[in-house]
Amino acid sequence: MLLHESQEHDKPLVTVIVASFNHVDYIEACLRSIRAQTYQNIELLVIDDGSSDGSVELLKKLQADLGFDLVIQQNKGLSTTLNEAIARSSGELIVPFGSDDIMLAHRIATQVAYLDGKPEVGICSANIETIDQHGKVMGAREQRGRDHPFRRLDFDDLFLDRKPGPMAATLMLRRSALEKVGGFDPDIRLEDVYIELSILRAGYFIDVLGEVLAQYRNHPTNTFKNGRFMLENVLKTYAVFSDHPDYEKVCMRFRNSMFLKYARRDKGFAWELLRTIPLRYWGKKTFRGMLRLIVS
């Protein structure tokens, strides 16, 4: 073995888990970006979670070319799939990565180097750049709110929205932190918010680096565009932490944000949301949403 190869394998093993569902148009670019990392000590686990769009055939071809562990299964949902993949993985650091996103080549190396000697940090994240479904970098409006300086988050910082949160496309988690909180909750299908809050509640920090390390793909089937799914799973996540004194306020803040967002997109859903917000929790977002409902 060459000296530089030996040195590379002295570094922590990073397990990258890509769970794919009907992303045949995006999965190849995703996997090639992982295999192009400057950091070499990577275990790549790919799971097709019941796709029906030709993804399985493509993944089998890519497996022969790129060399990764591939599991084909009936749809189980992301949280269950991640737990099962983590159970059979070997990495000290775990990276769940969306099958529609792209890593910058130095992403893994940067985060591994940052986490070295910082056992108090359970999750490392970073900024993202937004691309469209064809891989083109989107304009300034779509990038707004993505370029933040470094920040360290504790539980209240995230739960109370005191600082910008981590980006799901850049999460790197310590296995020890995941094990401490028992992994992902199979009953909560929006996995990132739950695991972030759980690890913070367990006493760790989340450190978010002030540089772009991944490209997040904006396309018609992004999870965040499914309002009812987001509402159900974010509120289900918050309910896990209902002992917090500001729990009700946090839930109503989220309902107001969703109301404002969907006042133009889905008026029926927006009216449903408005009926769930007591008058005492009305604020600027409520009135802006009502204005959108009326004039749009």
Rosetta blueprint (number, residue, H / E / L):
1 M L
2 L L
3 L H
4 H H
5 E H
6 S H
7 Q H
8 E H
9 H H
10 D L
11 K L
12 P L
13 L L
14 V E
15 T E
16 V E
17 I E
18 V E
19 A E
20 S E
21 F L
22 N L
23 H L
24 V L
25 D L
26 Y L
27 I H
28 E H
29 A H
30 C H
31 L H
32 R H
33 S H
34 I H
35 R H
36 A L
37 Q L
38 T L
39 Y L
40 Q L
41 N L
42 I E
43 E E
44 L E
45 L E
46 V E
47 I E
48 D E
49 D E
50 G L
51 S L
52 S L
53 D L
54 G L
55 S H
56 V H
57 E H
58 L H
59 L H
60 K H
61 K H
62 L H
63 Q H
64 A H
65 D H
66 L H
67 G L
68 F L
69 D E
70 L E
71 V E
72 I E
73 Q E
74 Q L
75 N L
76 K L
77 G L
78 L H
79 S H
80 T H
81 T H
82 L H
83 N H
84 E H
85 A H
86 I H
87 A H
88 R L
89 S L
90 S L
91 G L
92 E L
93 L E
94 I E
95 V E
96 P E
97 F L
98 G L
99 S L
100 D L
101 D L
102 I E
103 M E
104 L L
105 A L
106 H L
107 R H
108 I H
109 A H
110 T H
111 Q H
112 V H
113 A H
114 Y H
115 L H
116 D L
117 G L
118 K L
119 P L
120 E L
121 V E
122 G E
123 I E
124 C E
125 S E
126 A E
127 N E
128 I E
129 E E
130 T E
131 I E
132 D L
133 Q L
134 H L
135 G L
136 K L
137 V E
138 M L
139 G L
140 A H
141 R H
142 E H
143 Q H
144 R L
145 G L
146 R L
147 D L
148 H L
149 P L
150 F L
151 R E
152 R E
153 L E
154 D L
155 F H
156 D H
157 D H
158 L H
159 F H
160 L L
161 D L
162 R L
163 K L
164 P L
165 G L
166 P L
167 M L
168 A H
169 A H
170 T H
171 L L
172 M E
173 L E
174 R E
175 R H
176 S H
177 A H
178 L H
179 E H
180 K H
181 V H
182 G L
183 G L
184 F L
185 D L
186 P L
187 D L
188 I L
189 R L
190 L L
191 E H
192 D H
193 V H
194 Y H
195 I H
196 E H
197 L H
198 S H
199 I H
200 L H
201 R H
202 A L
203 G L
204 Y L
205 F E
206 I E
207 D E
208 V E
209 L E
210 G E
211 E E
212 V E
213 L E
214 A E
215 Q E
216 Y E
217 R E
218 N L
219 H L
220 P L
221 T L
222 N L
223 T H
224 F H
225 K H
226 N L
227 G H
228 R H
229 F H
230 M H
231 L H
232 E H
233 N H
234 V H
235 L H
236 K H
237 T H
238 Y H
239 A H
240 V H
241 F L
242 S L
243 D L
244 H L
245 P L
246 D L
247 Y H
248 E H
249 K H
250 V H
251 C H
252 M H
253 R H
254 F H
255 R H
256 N H
257 S H
258 M H
259 F H
260 L H
261 K H
262 Y H
263 A H
264 R H
265 R H
266 D L
267 K H
268 G H
269 F H
270 A H
271 W H
272 E H
273 L H
274 L H
275 R H
276 T L
277 I L
278 P L
279 L H
280 R H
281 Y H
282 W L
283 G L
284 K H
285 K H
286 T H
287 F H
288 R H
289 G H
290 M H
291 L H
292 R H
293 L H
294 I H
295 V H
296 S L
